[in-house]
């Protein structure tokens, strides 16, 4: 009989969302940097303060794109799945 492992499922789905959010984030940076002059390019390693600058510039350049919202949903999903994983791990 196959045993259902909920923790493994949550971990694998969380990893899939993480890599999706990671790739979409860097794709957004590439799209914004392509249109910026060399002195204003956004680095690929951001701290918390520069994330708002990327969001504002991306929304200004591509107002009808859903890429930012999709990236944000993936990132929030990773956070929620991580909390669920930690909860299940400490419960057992």
N, C-alpha and C positions, 0 to 999 in steps of 0.2 A: 504494500500500500504506500502511496506517495504522501509524505507528510507536508503540510502547508506551512511554509515559513514566512510569516508576516513581516518580520524584521528584515529579512533578505529582500523581500519584494519592495518594501519601503526604501531600502537602501539603493536598490537598483533603479527604481523610478526616480529617486532623488538625484542619482548620478546622471541620469539621462536629462533631467531638467537643468542640472548644473552645467553640463557641457553645452546644451542648447543656449542657455543664457550667456555663457562665456563667449561662444562663437557669435551670437547676435550682437553682443556688446562691442566686440572688436570690429565687427562689420559696420556698426554705426560710426565708430571712430574713424574707420577708413573712409566712409562716405563723406563725413564732415571734413576731414583733413584734406581730401582731394580738392576741395573748393577754397581752402584757406591759404593765405600767403605763408611762406616758410616760418616766419617769426611767431605766428599765432597758432601753429598746429597743436593739437591736444595730444599729450603723451598717452601711450597705451596703458601705463600704470598710473591709475588715478587714486588720489586720496578722497575722503568724503566730501571735501569742499569743492572739488573740481567736477564732480558728477553733475551738479546743477548746471554748470556751464555747458557741458555736453548736451544735456537735455534741451536747454534753451536754444542752442545753436542748431541742433538736429530738427527741432520742431519748427524753427524759423526757415530752414532750408527745404524741409520736406513736410509741409503741414498736413498733407493727406495720407502720409505713411503711417501704418500701424506697427511699425518695427519697434518703436520705443515702448509702446504699451505691451507688446508681446514679450519683449525683454524683461520688463518690469513684472509681468505675470509669472514668467519662468523663475525669476529671482525670488519672488514671494513664495512661490510653490516650493522651492528648495528649502526656504526657511521653515515653512509649515511642516514639510516632510521630515526635516531634521529634528524639529521639536517632537513630532510623533515618534520618531525612532528613539530619541533619548527617553521619552516617556515609557515606551514599551520595554526598553532595555533595563531601566531601573525598576520597573514593575515586576519583571520576572526574576 
